[in-house]
Amino acid sequence: MGNVTPQIGWYVGYLERGNNVYFFATNIDIRNKKDPSARLELTRRCFKDLAVL
């Protein structure tokens, strides 16, 4: 088999907390079946690091 070109995977949206709105766009290369769900987990971890979640 030759090289497989990864697909681009975007997870875009916003989070409302109180009077604040946080917009986000998370992009990763989709190379296997677990990668799509990794976008959500990565975004959640970032919001937790920022003390938004």
Secondary structure, 3 states (H helix, E strand, C coil): CCCCCCEEEEEEEEEEECCEEEEEEEEEEECCCCHHHHHHHHHHHHHHHCCCC
